[in-house]
Amino acid sequence: QNPPVEKPLQNKMLVAATTGRRIHTVDEHSGVAITGFISDGRQIVNRARDEAINYDETYGTKIPPKTLANRISAYIHYFTLHGALRPFGASTLIASYDPATQQHSLHMVEPSGVTYEYFGAAAGRGRQPARTEMEKLAINPKQADGGEASMIDVAEGVKQLAKIIHSLHDSAKDKPFELEMSWLCEGTGWKHKGVPKDVIASAVEWAKKEIEEAEEESDEEDDEGMEE
């Protein structure tokens, strides 16, 4: 699982590495990515951490992914029920692994409080075209030609997600951004960890090259069409 986030750089003087993080670890085997208002997202992250700690203290085991998603969903939904409260202006992606069942999952909790489990999900600006591109990737074992064996691994996922985000970014209209990524996989011992900066940089370089080559091929096809 590779939750990536496009973090806009609001100011040229901004220290991006330490400001406005959008991906957080809430437990050893769980991570959260947020879109929307960063301040609202921090409250959701803090609540997720409290839920994980309380579950561990009560039951002596790590909180299951579905339980964490449902508890965060109930917390967010509560803020839509009272006139004295304001709904959260943030969507939440929860990547988690259950050591008891040895199953991993990805949940998204929307600002309304509803939650769904996905093979791949996108939230925020540009979510629809991002979902369309993700549907082309072999991330759903039910749709992959060779089942789970033919699905892409997390290393390939980092590259493909970097390509999707950069292909949807319009440098003429959109603000510069920093790409944040984390992964939760067998290679990390099923612990939620940030993707190393050099791996992200390499993936971005590959993605930009792929996008440039695709644009050149498209221009050549257009020129051939005009000649005919």
C-alpha positions, -999 to +999 in steps of 0.1 A: +000+000+000+014+034-010-006+064+002+008+094-017-001+130-012+004+162-032+014+188-007+010+223-022+039+248-014+020+279-005+051+302-003+086+301-018+100+308+017+083+278+031+104+250+047+085+222+030+102+193+049+089+203+083+056+222+074+021+210+067+027+172+067-002+153+052+009+117+060+011+105+096+018+073+114-010+066+140+002+031+151+029+007+143+009-009+115-014+020+106-009+053+087-032+081+077-031+105+047-053+136+048-066+161+022-083+194+027-076+216+058-044+205+075-056+217+109-087+196+106-066+167+095-044+169+125-074+166+148-084+134+130-048+121+132-048+127+170-081+110+174-068+080+154-038+077+176-059+079+207-082+051+194-052+029+186-037+034+221-070+029+239-077-003+219-042-017+227-045-008+264-080-024+266-075-056+246-038-060+245-036-062+208-033-038+178-065-022+166-079-040+135-081-018+103-119-020+100-123-011+137-100+019+134-118+031+102-153+027+119-142+046+150-128+075+130-159+074+108-181+077+139-160+106+153-162+126+121-199+119+116-206+133+151-195+167+140-222+168+113-250+162+139-249+194+160-254+230+151-226+241+176-200+220+157-185+223+122-180+193+100-144+184+092-130+199+060-108+169+053-110+134+038-090+107+054-072+077+039-063+049+063-038+022+053-035-005+080-024-041+086-039-066+110-012-089+125-039-112+138-054-120+104-023-110+084-045-089+061-039-053+049-066-028+039-072+007+027-102+027+040-113+062+031-134+083+055-153+112+039-162+145+056-197+132+060-185+104+082-191+076+057-163+051+052-155+026+024-128+000+018-109+002-015-082-015-035-072+020-045-087+054-037-082+091-043-095+122-025-094+159-030-089+179-061-084+158-092-097+127-075-119+115-105-091+115-132-068+100-106-092+072-099-096+066-136-058+062-140-056+039-109-083+016-124-058+009-152-032-005-128-031-041-116-041-034-080-074-053-078-068-091-076-103-097-090-095-079-122-058-087-126-053-113-154-031-135-133-047-129-099-026-116-070+006-129-086+003-104-115-004-074-093+022-046-092+044-044-061+049-013-039+081-002-057+062-001-090+033+015-072+055+044-061+065+051-097+030+048-111+014+070-084+041+096-090+033+095-127-005+100-120+000+129-097+025+147-120+004+141-151-026+157-135-006+187-122-009+218-144+022+239-137+006+269-154-024+270-130-014+249-100+010+258-072+043+240-069+041+209-047+061+184-028+052+147-031+048+128+001+046+091+002+045+062+027+042+025+024+030-004+044+043-037+030+062-069+035+095-051+029+089-028+059+077-057+082+042-045+076+050-013+095+039+021+083+070+040+071+078+070+049+092+062+015+128+073+014+135+106-003+158+091-029+132+066-039+106+093-044+131+114-063+139+085-086+102+078-091+095+114-100+123+115-125+110+084-141+074+097-141+084+130-158+103+112-184+074+089-191+050+118-194+073+137-217+077+107-240+039+102-241+034+138-250+059+136-278+042+105-292+009+123-291+023+153-309+038+131-336+004+113-341-013+147-344+012+158-370+007+127-390-031+131-389-028+167-402-006+155-431-031+129-441 
